[in-house]
């Protein structure tokens, strides 16, 4: 399966952020979680964000992934202005962007315990059907292909409670890929895994980047995992250091 989606102008999607700032109010105190962050993520690039807890990594990645709005600054995906372009996009439009462009992997697997592996992978398609998805048979074929690619086809009928941590994370990866995203966001994907399973997920992310041409944005405290990326970006006190 080769993921090769294009934006409306025929160009592969990239991310451009300029002077992003995110401020939270805690009583009378202002907390600047992201402070004047500017960067560009190239098409097909694998980038890792590192930094101490509280440095703004997750907040910045949530903005890049359209899960949170910045207080100021601009964000463009390809040639489309998402934030900072005048009139804010509606939540319906942002939801469509999230579903069509991004796949999300989190530290917690968020698998439904009463659903099988295959059912968990197909779950996003219940809430949203792409025009390219013709029928349930096509969806099933895509789900099975992903599980095979991730070495989980023999576990498709198992429940999450019957899987190891590494296997559950692989299911979460398959679920993130079912809508054929251009950009994969992985926030501490090995935080709940031991070192061996962490290395396994690290190799998997590299393969997805190299073989599937996915743009990958990784947040991690794991130094060895961060080194698997093409580029490491450090955050300190909400500021980006490239």
Secondary structure, DSSP 8 states (H G I E B T S, - for coil): -------TTS----EEEEEEEEEEEETTEEEEEEEEEEEEE-TT-EEEEE--TTSSHHHHHHHHTTSS--SEEEEEETTEEEESSSS---HHHHHHHHHHHEEEEESS----TTSBHHHHHHHHHHH---TT---HHHHHHHHHHHHHHTT-GGGTTSBGGGS-HHHHHHHHHHHHHTT--SEEEEESTTTTS-HHHHHHHHHHHHHHHHHH--EEEEE-S-HHHHTTSSEEEEEETTEEE-
